[in-house]
Amino acid sequence: MLFTFSLVGYALAIATLFITFPKVKKNAASIAVCVIAVFAFLMLVYYRPSYFRDTLAYENSYETLRWSYMKGFDLLAKEPHTYTEYGFVFIELIFKSLGFSFPLFSSCLSLFFILSIYYFCNTCYEHLAGNVVERKYFFAFYSIFLSYFGLFYNFVAIRSALSFAFLAIAACFAVRKKTLKMLVFLLIAFSIQRLSIIGAAPILVLMFEKMTIKKSQFLPLWIILSAAWILERRTHFLINTVGVYIQQLYNNIMHTGIYMGFDKGQAASITGFIMCFVYILNGLIYYLNYQENKRYESFAIIYLISIVILTITSTFSGFYRIVDYLYLFSLPVNFYCCINWEKTKFSKNLCMLLLVTLGIAVWGKQFLFWYLYD
């Protein structure tokens, strides 16, 4: 319980720094503060207790790994001893062969995750704004990252975190129209977590940038999809029709047996509702700072696709694992909008603070729930 409070307290402290001091001076002292903040986070990763959700399972798997497990490498299947994808097993084996303990391996993975997403956000900012972002906005990125992806994916779903990192790099090559490099990193992400194939859709949108959507079109679509999400939570129609079809298609291709059906507990969950609300609320930030050019509009289209997927899957217990492969592309937009906010400073602080604190509260509650009842 104390560890959960430490994580939540750390994330809230970073959010407070971001809101109170939106900019830091571009000097050695400021860089040192950023480095210390990240180092403290990596220490939390390193010293997280074995009883923390999924940690013991990852530790046991890491300790028992053998190079012989790599026989019969199959991108569409999981390694039978660890029941994880072969790409992740291969990376674990490299670190284990170098003498890394699981806590140290996990910390290195988190550092790579943070740096990759930071590179992703900065690359997309340059793509959207046409100029280089200054280092002084690091805490804007870090608080947005921590409030959702930073907590859950660094301390629980670390395999997904690694796939997100490679997916983010693939996206960077996509916006730069470097097709071969994009495909290589997309393949690496897929080899680590097969569900990352969902990330191919937004990458293709960024790669070709053919579709456009105006601000006047975005608002009604956002409202309609939000209403459809509310309706789905009452009727469960889409999860039992479209959701079942998608599940069968995915299972047939990926050699899995995932059941993506309606979950009564999830439909009634306040935490799940708030988590969905975080996704929906993000549309307000898109709208308030809307830029009618094909680059910004590409990210807006990706966001709307994520809300479509949310609407279909929101009554499924693991909906966020699916939606996050699309929601990942909201991080650079939030970062961009935060820096180039065109409304009042109060409206920016209110939107960002609400988005960040809701994310922190959701995962803090989930961590505490798992500790008390698992």
KEKE-3310 file (N, C-alpha, C; in steps of 0.2 Angstrom, whole numbers, plus 5000, padded with zeros to 4 digits):
npx = (5004:5010:5019:5011:5005:5017:5020:5009:5010:5022:5019:5009:5017:5025:5016:5011:5023:5023:5011:5013:5026:5027:5037:5054:5070:5083:5096:5110:5106:5093:5092:5098:5088:5078:5084:5086:5073:5069:5078:5074:5061:5065:5071:5060:5055:5065:5065:5052:5041:5040:5027:5019:5007:5009:5022:5030:5027:5034:5047:5049:5048:5059:5070:5070:5073:5079:5091:5087:5074:5071:5070:5060:5055:5041:5032:5019:5014:5015:5029:5030:5034:5036:5025:5025:5028:5040:5049:5050:5055:5068:5074:5074:5083:5095:5098:5099:5110:5120:5121:5112:5101:5083:5077:5086:5085:5072:5072:5080:5072:5062:5068:5072:5059:5054:5063:5060:5047:5048:5056:5047:5036:5043:5047:5035:5030:5038:5034:5021:5022:5032:5044:5058:5056:5059:5070:5065:5052:5051:5044:5031:5029:5033:5024:5012:5014:5017:5005:4997:5002:5014:5013:5005:5011:5024:5025:5017:5012:5024:5029:5020:5024:5037:5034:5026:5036:5044:5035:5032:5044:5044:5033:5039:5048:5038:5032:5042:5042:5050:5050:5055:5063:5052:5044:5053:5054:5041:5039:5047:5040:5029:5034:5036:5024:5009:4997:5001:4999:4988:4993:4998:4988:4986:4999:5000:4990:4998:5008:5004:4994:4982:4969:4958:4950:4939:4938:4925:4919:4925:4920:4905:4907:4914:4905:4895:4901:4904:4892:4887:4896:4891:4878:4882:4886:4875:4868:4876:4877:4887:4898:4894:4892:4900:4912:4913:4915:4927:4936:4935:4942:4954:4959:4959:4970:4981:4983:4977:4966:4957:4944:4933:4921:4905:4907:4900:4904:4913:4905:4898:4908:4914:4927:4931:4923:4927:4940:4937:4931:4942:4949:4938:4937:4949:4947:4942:4953:4960:4950:4949:4961:4962:4970:4969:4976:4983:4992:4989:4976:4977:4981:4970:4960:4965:4963:4949:4947:4951:4942:4931:4935:4935:4922:4916:4923:4922:4915:4921:4933:4947:4948:4956:4969:4968:4963:4973:4984:4980:4977:4990:4994:4989:4997:5008:5000:4994:5005:5010:4998:4998:5010:5007:4995:4980:4970:4965:4976:4971:4961:4969:4977:4966:4961:4972:4976:4965:4964:4977:4976:4965:4969:4980:4973:4965:4974:4980:4970:4967:4979:4979:4967:4971:4981:4974:4964:4969)
npy = (4994:5006:5008:5010:5022:5030:5030:5036:5049:5053:5055:5065:5075:5078:5082:5094:5102:5104:5111:5122:5127:5129:5131:5128:5135:5136:5128:5121:5118:5116:5105:5096:5094:5088:5076:5071:5069:5059:5049:5046:5040:5029:5022:5019:5010:5000:4996:4991:4981:4963:4958:4967:4970:4958:4958:4947:4936:4940:4941:4928:4921:4927:4923:4909:4908:4901:4899:4889:4890:4898:4890:4886:4898:4909:4921:4923:4916:4912:4910:4894:4891:4902:4909:4921:4933:4929:4939:4947:4938:4935:4947:4948:4937:4942:4952:4945:4937:4946:4948:4955:4959:4955:4967:4977:4975:4978:4992:4997:4995:5003:5016:5016:5016:5029:5038:5034:5038:5051:5056:5053:5061:5074:5073:5072:5084:5093:5090:5094:5108:5113:5118:5116:5109:5116:5112:5115:5112:5100:5094:5096:5086:5075:5074:5072:5060:5052:5052:5042:5032:5031:5026:5013:5005:5005:4998:4987:4981:4978:4972:4976:4990:4990:4986:4998:5007:5004:5005:5018:5023:5018:5026:5038:5037:5035:5048:5055:5049:5037:5023:5009:5009:5012:5000:4990:4993:4992:4979:4974:4978:4971:4958:4958:4961:4955:4962:4974:4976:4983:4996:4998:5004:5019:5022:5021:5031:5042:5040:5042:5053:5056:5058:5070:5081:5093:5106:5109:5098:5089:5091:5088:5074:5069:5072:5063:5051:5050:5050:5038:5029:5031:5025:5012:5007:5004:4996:4986:4982:4983:4976:4963:4960:4967:4967:4953:4948:4954:4949:4935:4936:4941:4930:4920:4923:4926:4915:4913:4913:4922:4929:4941:4947:4954:4961:4961:4967:4976:4985:4991:4997:5011:5015:5011:5018:5031:5030:5028:5041:5049:5047:5052:5065:5070:5074:5087:5094:5093:5099:5113:5117:5116:5114:5118:5109:5096:5088:5090:5086:5073:5067:5070:5062:5049:5050:5050:5037:5030:5032:5026:5013:5012:5014:5002:4992:4996:4990:4978:4969:4971:4983:4994:4990:4988:5000:5008:5007:5015:5027:5031:5040:5052:5057:5065:5075:5081:5086:5095:5104:5109:5117:5126:5132:5141:5147:5154:5155:5149:5141:5131:5126:5121:5111:5102:5099:5092:5081:5075:5072:5064:5053:5049:5046:5036:5025:5024:5020:5008:5001:5000:4993:4981:4977:4975:4965:4955)
npz = (5000:5004:4994:4983:4986:4986:4972:4967:4974:4969:4955:4956:4961:4951:4941:4948:4948:4934:4932:4940:4937:4922:4912:4912:4915:4903:4907:4915:4928:4927:4918:4927:4936:4929:4926:4938:4942:4933:4937:4950:4947:4940:4951:4959:4950:4950:4964:4966:4975:4975:4977:4970:4957:4944:4945:4951:4943:4931:4936:4940:4927:4921:4928:4925:4912:4896:4883:4874:4873:4862:4851:4837:4833:4831:4825:4826:4837:4854:4866:4873:4886:4894:4890:4883:4870:4857:4853:4865:4874:4868:4870:4884:4886:4881:4890:4902:4899:4899:4912:4919:4933:4936:4941:4937:4923:4921:4925:4915:4904:4907:4906:4893:4887:4892:4886:4872:4870:4873:4863:4852:4855:4854:4840:4834:4837:4831:4818:4818:4821:4814:4819:4831:4847:4863:4876:4888:4890:4896:4908:4905:4895:4903:4914:4907:4901:4912:4919:4913:4904:4910:4923:4924:4913:4916:4928:4928:4915:4907:4896:4886:4887:4882:4868:4865:4865:4854:4844:4845:4840:4827:4822:4822:4811:4802:4801:4795:4783:4780:4775:4775:4788:4796:4795:4800:4814:4817:4815:4825:4837:4835:4837:4850:4857:4851:4850:4847:4833:4831:4831:4819:4811:4815:4811:4797:4794:4797:4789:4776:4776:4769:4771:4777:4790:4795:4808:4810:4807:4815:4828:4829:4826:4837:4847:4843:4844:4857:4863:4858:4864:4878:4876:4872:4884:4890:4882:4876:4864:4853:4857:4858:4845:4833:4841:4844:4831:4827:4837:4834:4821:4824:4833:4824:4815:4824:4831:4844:4859:4864:4873:4870:4877:4883:4899:4914:4926:4922:4915:4925:4932:4941:4941:4928:4920:4923:4917:4904:4902:4903:4890:4882:4886:4882:4869:4870:4871:4859:4851:4856:4852:4839:4823:4806:4796:4786:4794:4808:4807:4803:4815:4823:4816:4820:4833:4834:4828:4839:4848:4842:4843:4857:4860:4855:4863:4877:4887:4889:4899:4898:4890:4889:4886:4872:4866:4870:4861:4851:4857:4862:4852:4856:4865:4859:4854:4864:4871:4861:4860:4873:4874:4864:4867:4863:4870:4886:4899:4911:4906:4900:4910:4918:4909:4907:4920:4925:4916:4918:4932:4934:4927:4935:4947:4943:4940:4952:4961:4955:4957:4971:4974:4968:4976:4989:4986:4977)
capx = (5000:5014:5022:5006:5005:5023:5019:5004:5013:5027:5016:5006:5022:5027:5010:5011:5028:5021:5006:5016:5031:5026:5043:5060:5076:5087:5102:5113:5103:5086:5093:5099:5082:5075:5088:5085:5066:5069:5082:5070:5056:5069:5072:5054:5054:5070:5064:5045:5040:5038:5020:5016:5004:5012:5030:5033:5027:5039:5053:5050:5049:5065:5075:5070:5074:5085:5091:5084:5067:5070:5069:5054:5053:5035:5030:5011:5013:5019:5034:5026:5037:5034:5018:5025:5030:5047:5053:5052:5060:5074:5077:5076:5089:5101:5100:5101:5116:5124:5122:5107:5095:5077:5075:5090:5082:5066:5074:5083:5067:5058:5072:5071:5052:5053:5066:5057:5041:5050:5058:5041:5033:5047:5047:5028:5029:5042:5030:5015:5023:5037:5050:5061:5053:5064:5070:5062:5045:5051:5040:5025:5029:5033:5018:5007:5016:5016:4998:4993:5007:5020:5011:5003:5015:5031:5025:5013:5012:5030:5030:5017:5028:5042:5031:5025:5042:5046:5029:5033:5050:5041:5029:5044:5050:5032:5031:5048:5041:5055:5045:5059:5064:5046:5042:5057:5052:5034:5039:5050:5035:5024:5037:5036:5017:5006:4992:5003:4997:4983:4997:4999:4983:4988:5005:4998:4987:5003:5013:5001:4991:4978:4962:4957:4944:4939:4936:4918:4917:4927:4916:4899:4909:4916:4899:4891:4904:4904:4885:4887:4899:4886:4873:4884:4887:4868:4865:4881:4876:4893:4903:4892:4891:4906:4917:4914:4918:4934:4939:4936:4946:4961:4961:4961:4976:4986:4983:4975:4960:4955:4937:4932:4914:4903:4909:4895:4907:4916:4900:4896:4913:4915:4934:4931:4919:4932:4946:4934:4930:4949:4949:4933:4939:4955:4944:4941:4960:4960:4945:4951:4968:4962:4973:4966:4981:4983:4996:4985:4970:4979:4981:4963:4957:4968:4960:4942:4947:4952:4935:4927:4937:4933:4914:4915:4926:4922:4912:4926:4937:4953:4947:4961:4974:4967:4963:4980:4988:4978:4978:4997:4996:4986:5002:5011:4996:4993:5011:5009:4993:5000:5015:5004:4988:4978:4965:4967:4981:4967:4958:4974:4978:4961:4960:4978:4976:4959:4966:4982:4975:4961:4973:4984:4968:4962:4979:4981:4964:4968:4985:4977:4962:4974:4985:4969:4960:4972)
capy = (5000:5012:5009:5013:5029:5033:5031:5042:5055:5055:5057:5071:5080:5080:5086:5100:5105:5106:5116:5128:5130:5126:5132:5129:5138:5131:5129:5115:5116:5113:5098:5091:5093:5083:5070:5068:5067:5052:5044:5044:5036:5022:5019:5016:5004:4995:4993:4989:4974:4957:4957:4971:4967:4954:4958:4941:4932:4942:4939:4920:4920:4930:4919:4902:4908:4897:4900:4884:4892:4901:4885:4886:4905:4910:4928:4923:4912:4914:4905:4890:4890:4909:4912:4928:4933:4927:4945:4949:4932:4936:4953:4946:4933:4946:4956:4940:4934:4951:4948:4960:4956:4957:4974:4981:4975:4982:4999:4999:4995:5010:5022:5016:5018:5036:5041:5033:5042:5058:5057:5052:5068:5079:5072:5074:5092:5097:5088:5098:5115:5115:5120:5112:5111:5118:5107:5118:5109:5092:5092:5096:5079:5070:5074:5069:5053:5048:5051:5036:5027:5030:5022:5006:5001:5004:4994:4981:4978:4980:4969:4981:4996:4989:4987:5005:5011:5002:5007:5026:5025:5017:5032:5044:5036:5036:5055:5057:5045:5032:5017:5003:5009:5011:4993:4986:4994:4990:4972:4973:4979:4965:4952:4959:4961:4954:4966:4981:4976:4989:5002:4999:5009:5026:5024:5022:5037:5047:5039:5044:5059:5058:5060:5077:5082:5100:5107:5109:5090:5085:5092:5083:5067:5068:5072:5057:5045:5050:5048:5031:5026:5030:5021:5005:5005:5002:4991:4981:4979:4983:4971:4957:4959:4969:4965:4946:4947:4956:4944:4929:4937:4941:4924:4915:4926:4926:4908:4914:4911:4928:4930:4948:4948:4959:4960:4965:4971:4982:4990:4994:5000:5018:5016:5010:5024:5037:5029:5030:5048:5052:5046:5056:5072:5072:5077:5094:5098:5093:5104:5119:5120:5113:5117:5115:5107:5089:5085:5090:5082:5066:5065:5070:5056:5044:5050:5048:5030:5027:5033:5021:5007:5013:5013:4995:4988:4999:4985:4972:4971:4974:4987:4999:4987:4988:5007:5012:5007:5021:5033:5033:5045:5058:5060:5071:5081:5085:5090:5101:5109:5112:5122:5131:5134:5147:5150:5157:5151:5146:5135:5126:5123:5117:5105:5098:5096:5087:5075:5072:5070:5059:5047:5047:5043:5029:5019:5024:5016:5001:4998:4999:4988:4974:4975:4973:4960:4950)
capz = (5000:5004:4987:4978:4988:4983:4965:4966:4976:4964:4949:4958:4962:4944:4939:4952:4945:4927:4932:4944:4933:4915:4909:4916:4912:4899:4909:4918:4934:4925:4916:4932:4940:4925:4926:4945:4942:4930:4941:4955:4945:4939:4957:4960:4946:4953:4970:4967:4978:4971:4977:4966:4952:4939:4946:4953:4937:4927:4939:4939:4920:4919:4931:4922:4904:4893:4876:4871:4872:4856:4846:4835:4834:4828:4826:4827:4843:4860:4868:4877:4893:4897:4887:4880:4863:4856:4853:4872:4877:4865:4873:4890:4886:4880:4896:4907:4897:4901:4920:4922:4937:4933:4943:4933:4917:4921:4925:4908:4900:4908:4904:4885:4886:4893:4880:4866:4870:4873:4856:4849:4856:4851:4833:4831:4838:4825:4812:4818:4822:4809:4822:4836:4853:4867:4881:4894:4891:4898:4913:4901:4892:4908:4918:4903:4900:4918:4922:4911:4902:4914:4929:4922:4909:4919:4934:4927:4909:4905:4889:4882:4887:4877:4862:4864:4864:4847:4840:4844:4835:4820:4821:4820:4804:4797:4799:4791:4777:4780:4775:4777:4795:4800:4795:4804:4821:4818:4816:4832:4841:4835:4840:4858:4859:4845:4850:4844:4826:4831:4830:4812:4808:4815:4808:4790:4793:4797:4783:4769:4777:4763:4774:4781:4793:4797:4814:4810:4806:4821:4834:4829:4826:4843:4851:4841:4846:4864:4864:4856:4870:4883:4874:4872:4891:4892:4878:4875:4857:4849:4860:4856:4837:4830:4845:4843:4825:4827:4841:4830:4816:4828:4836:4819:4813:4829:4835:4851:4861:4868:4873:4871:4877:4888:4906:4918:4931:4919:4913:4931:4936:4941:4938:4921:4917:4923:4913:4897:4902:4901:4883:4879:4888:4878:4863:4871:4870:4852:4848:4858:4849:4832:4817:4800:4791:4785:4799:4814:4805:4804:4823:4825:4814:4824:4840:4833:4827:4845:4852:4839:4846:4864:4860:4854:4868:4883:4892:4890:4905:4896:4884:4888:4882:4865:4865:4871:4855:4847:4862:4862:4848:4859:4869:4856:4852:4871:4872:4856:4862:4879:4872:4859:4869:4860:4874:4892:4903:4916:4903:4899:4917:4920:4905:4908:4927:4925:4912:4922:4939:4933:4925:4941:4951:4940:4941:4960:4963:4953:4961:4978:4973:4967:4983:4994:4984:4973)
cpx = (5004:5017:5017:5005:5011:5023:5014:5006:5018:5024:5012:5011:5024:5022:5010:5017:5026:5016:5009:5021:5031:5032:5049:5066:5080:5094:5104:5108:5096:5087:5094:5093:5078:5078:5086:5078:5065:5072:5077:5064:5059:5070:5066:5053:5059:5068:5056:5045:5038:5030:5016:5013:5008:5020:5033:5033:5032:5046:5054:5052:5056:5071:5075:5071:5080:5085:5088:5076:5066:5070:5061:5051:5047:5032:5022:5009:5017:5024:5030:5028:5035:5027:5019:5028:5038:5052:5055:5056:5067:5078:5079:5082:5095:5103:5102:5108:5122:5125:5117:5102:5089:5075:5079:5087:5076:5067:5076:5077:5063:5061:5071:5064:5051:5056:5063:5051:5042:5052:5052:5037:5036:5047:5040:5027:5032:5037:5024:5017:5028:5043:5052:5058:5059:5064:5067:5055:5045:5046:5032:5024:5029:5027:5012:5008:5015:5009:4994:4998:5012:5019:5010:5008:5022:5031:5021:5014:5018:5032:5026:5021:5034:5040:5029:5031:5045:5041:5030:5039:5048:5037:5033:5046:5044:5031:5036:5048:5047:5052:5049:5060:5058:5044:5046:5055:5045:5034:5042:5044:5030:5027:5037:5029:5013:5000:4994:5002:4992:4987:4998:4994:4985:4995:5004:4995:4993:5008:5010:4997:4986:4971:4963:4951:4944:4937:4928:4915:4919:4923:4909:4901:4911:4910:4895:4894:4904:4897:4884:4891:4895:4881:4875:4885:4880:4866:4869:4880:4882:4898:4901:4891:4898:4912:4918:4917:4925:4938:4940:4942:4953:4963:4963:4968:4982:4987:4982:4968:4957:4947:4935:4924:4912:4904:4904:4898:4910:4911:4898:4901:4914:4922:4935:4928:4924:4938:4943:4933:4937:4950:4945:4935:4945:4953:4943:4948:4961:4956:4947:4957:4968:4966:4971:4972:4981:4987:4992:4979:4971:4979:4974:4959:4959:4964:4952:4942:4947:4946:4930:4928:4935:4926:4913:4917:4925:4919:4915:4931:4944:4953:4953:4968:4974:4967:4969:4984:4986:4979:4985:4998:4992:4992:5006:5007:4994:4999:5011:5004:4995:5005:5012:4997:4986:4973:4968:4972:4976:4964:4963:4976:4973:4960:4966:4978:4971:4961:4972:4980:4970:4964:4977:4979:4966:4967:4980:4976:4965:4973:4983:4972:4966:4978:4980:4966:4963:4975)
cpy = (5006:5013:5012:5021:5033:5034:5036:5048:5057:5058:5064:5077:5083:5084:5093:5105:5108:5111:5123:5131:5127:5126:5132:5132:5133:5132:5122:5113:5113:5106:5094:5089:5087:5076:5067:5065:5060:5047:5041:5039:5029:5019:5016:5010:4998:4992:4991:4982:4969:4956:4962:4968:4964:4954:4951:4936:4934:4940:4932:4918:4922:4925:4912:4902:4904:4899:4895:4885:4896:4897:4886:4893:4906:4917:4928:4919:4915:4908:4900:4889:4897:4912:4919:4927:4932:4933:4947:4944:4933:4942:4952:4942:4937:4949:4951:4937:4939:4952:4953:4956:4958:4965:4979:4981:4979:4990:5001:4999:5001:5016:5022:5018:5026:5040:5040:5038:5049:5060:5057:5059:5074:5079:5074:5081:5095:5096:5093:5106:5118:5118:5115:5114:5112:5113:5109:5115:5102:5090:5092:5089:5074:5069:5071:5062:5049:5047:5045:5031:5025:5025:5014:5002:5001:4999:4988:4978:4980:4977:4974:4988:4996:4989:4994:5009:5010:5005:5015:5027:5024:5023:5038:5043:5037:5044:5058:5053:5040:5025:5011:5003:5008:5004:4989:4987:4992:4982:4970:4973:4974:4959:4952:4958:4961:4959:4973:4981:4982:4995:5003:5004:5016:5027:5025:5028:5043:5046:5043:5051:5061:5060:5066:5077:5089:5101:5107:5102:5087:5085:5088:5076:5065:5067:5065:5051:5044:5048:5040:5027:5025:5025:5013:5003:5002:4996:4985:4978:4978:4977:4964:4955:4961:4966:4957:4944:4949:4951:4938:4930:4937:4934:4919:4917:4925:4920:4909:4912:4916:4928:4938:4950:4953:4957:4965:4969:4977:4987:4994:4998:5007:5020:5016:5016:5030:5036:5031:5038:5052:5052:5051:5063:5074:5076:5084:5098:5098:5098:5111:5122:5117:5117:5114:5114:5099:5085:5084:5086:5075:5063:5065:5064:5050:5044:5048:5040:5027:5027:5028:5014:5006:5011:5005:4991:4990:4994:4978:4974:4973:4979:4992:4996:4987:4996:5011:5012:5013:5028:5035:5039:5052:5061:5066:5077:5085:5089:5096:5106:5112:5118:5128:5133:5141:5151:5153:5152:5146:5140:5129:5122:5118:5110:5100:5095:5091:5081:5071:5069:5064:5052:5044:5043:5037:5024:5019:5019:5009:4997:4996:4993:4981:4972:4972:4967:4954:4945)
cpz = (5000:4997:4982:4980:4986:4976:4963:4968:4971:4958:4950:4958:4955:4941:4942:4949:4938:4927:4935:4940:4926:4911:4914:4912:4908:4901:4913:4924:4932:4922:4921:4936:4936:4925:4933:4945:4939:4934:4947:4953:4943:4946:4960:4956:4949:4959:4971:4970:4974:4971:4973:4959:4946:4940:4947:4947:4932:4930:4938:4932:4918:4922:4928:4915:4902:4886:4872:4870:4866:4850:4844:4835:4829:4830:4828:4833:4849:4862:4873:4885:4897:4895:4886:4873:4862:4856:4860:4875:4874:4869:4880:4891:4885:4886:4901:4905:4899:4909:4923:4927:4934:4935:4939:4926:4916:4921:4918:4903:4900:4906:4896:4884:4887:4887:4874:4865:4870:4866:4851:4849:4853:4843:4830:4832:4833:4819:4812:4818:4817:4812:4828:4843:4858:4873:4888:4896:4893:4902:4910:4898:4898:4912:4913:4902:4906:4920:4919:4909:4906:4920:4927:4918:4911:4925:4933:4921:4905:4898:4884:4881:4882:4870:4860:4862:4856:4842:4839:4840:4828:4818:4819:4813:4799:4796:4795:4784:4775:4780:4778:4785:4799:4800:4799:4811:4822:4819:4823:4837:4841:4838:4847:4860:4853:4844:4847:4836:4825:4829:4823:4808:4808:4811:4800:4789:4793:4791:4777:4770:4771:4766:4778:4784:4796:4804:4815:4809:4812:4827:4834:4829:4833:4848:4850:4844:4854:4867:4863:4861:4876:4882:4874:4879:4894:4888:4876:4868:4853:4851:4858:4849:4834:4834:4844:4836:4824:4831:4837:4824:4819:4830:4830:4816:4817:4833:4842:4853:4866:4867:4874:4871:4883:4895:4910:4923:4928:4917:4919:4935:4935:4938:4931:4917:4917:4918:4906:4897:4900:4894:4880:4880:4884:4871:4863:4869:4863:4849:4850:4854:4842:4827:4811:4795:4791:4791:4805:4813:4805:4811:4825:4822:4818:4830:4839:4831:4834:4849:4849:4842:4854:4864:4859:4860:4875:4889:4892:4895:4903:4890:4883:4885:4875:4863:4865:4865:4850:4851:4863:4858:4850:4863:4866:4855:4859:4872:4867:4858:4868:4878:4868:4860:4867:4865:4880:4895:4908:4912:4901:4905:4919:4916:4906:4915:4928:4922:4916:4928:4939:4931:4931:4946:4949:4942:4949:4963:4961:4956:4968:4978:4972:4973:4988:4992:4980:4977)
residu = (MET:LEU:PHE:THR:PHE:SER:LEU:VAL:GLY:TYR:ALA:LEU:ALA:ILE:ALA:THR:LEU:PHE:ILE:THR:PHE:PRO:LYS:VAL:LYS:LYS:ASN:ALA:ALA:SER:ILE:ALA:VAL:CYS:VAL:ILE:ALA:VAL:PHE:ALA:PHE:LEU:MET:LEU:VAL:TYR:TYR:ARG:PRO:SER:TYR:PHE:ARG:ASP:THR:LEU:ALA:TYR:GLU:ASN:SER:TYR:GLU:THR:LEU:ARG:TRP:SER:TYR:MET:LYS:GLY:PHE:ASP:LEU:LEU:ALA:LYS:GLU:PRO:HIS:THR:TYR:THR:GLU:TYR:GLY:PHE:VAL:PHE:ILE:GLU:LEU:ILE:PHE:LYS:SER:LEU:GLY:PHE:SER:PHE:PRO:LEU:PHE:SER:SER:CYS:LEU:SER:LEU:PHE:PHE:ILE:LEU:SER:ILE:TYR:TYR:PHE:CYS:ASN:THR:CYS:TYR:GLU:HIS:LEU:ALA:GLY:ASN:VAL:VAL:GLU:ARG:LYS:TYR:PHE:PHE:ALA:PHE:TYR:SER:ILE:PHE:LEU:SER:TYR:PHE:GLY:LEU:PHE:TYR:ASN:PHE:VAL:ALA:ILE:ARG:SER:ALA:LEU:SER:PHE:ALA:PHE:LEU:ALA:ILE:ALA:ALA:CYS:PHE:ALA:VAL:ARG:LYS:LYS:THR:LEU:LYS:MET:LEU:VAL:PHE:LEU:LEU:ILE:ALA:PHE:SER:ILE:GLN:ARG:LEU:SER:ILE:ILE:GLY:ALA:ALA:PRO:ILE:LEU:VAL:LEU:MET:PHE:GLU:LYS:MET:THR:ILE:LYS:LYS:SER:GLN:PHE:LEU:PRO:LEU:TRP:ILE:ILE:LEU:SER:ALA:ALA:TRP:ILE:LEU:GLU:ARG:ARG:THR:HIS:PHE:LEU:ILE:ASN:THR:VAL:GLY:VAL:TYR:ILE:GLN:GLN:LEU:TYR:ASN:ASN:ILE:MET:HIS:THR:GLY:ILE:TYR:MET:GLY:PHE:ASP:LYS:GLY:GLN:ALA:ALA:SER:ILE:THR:GLY:PHE:ILE:MET:CYS:PHE:VAL:TYR:ILE:LEU:ASN:GLY:LEU:ILE:TYR:TYR:LEU:ASN:TYR:GLN:GLU:ASN:LYS:ARG:TYR:GLU:SER:PHE:ALA:ILE:ILE:TYR:LEU:ILE:SER:ILE:VAL:ILE:LEU:THR:ILE:THR:SER:THR:PHE:SER:GLY:PHE:TYR:ARG:ILE:VAL:ASP:TYR:LEU:TYR:LEU:PHE:SER:LEU:PRO:VAL:ASN:PHE:TYR:CYS:CYS:ILE:ASN:TRP:GLU:LYS:THR:LYS:PHE:SER:LYS:ASN:LEU:CYS:MET:LEU:LEU:LEU:VAL:THR:LEU:GLY:ILE:ALA:VAL:TRP:GLY:LYS:GLN:PHE:LEU:PHE:TRP:TYR:LEU:TYR:ASP)
# end
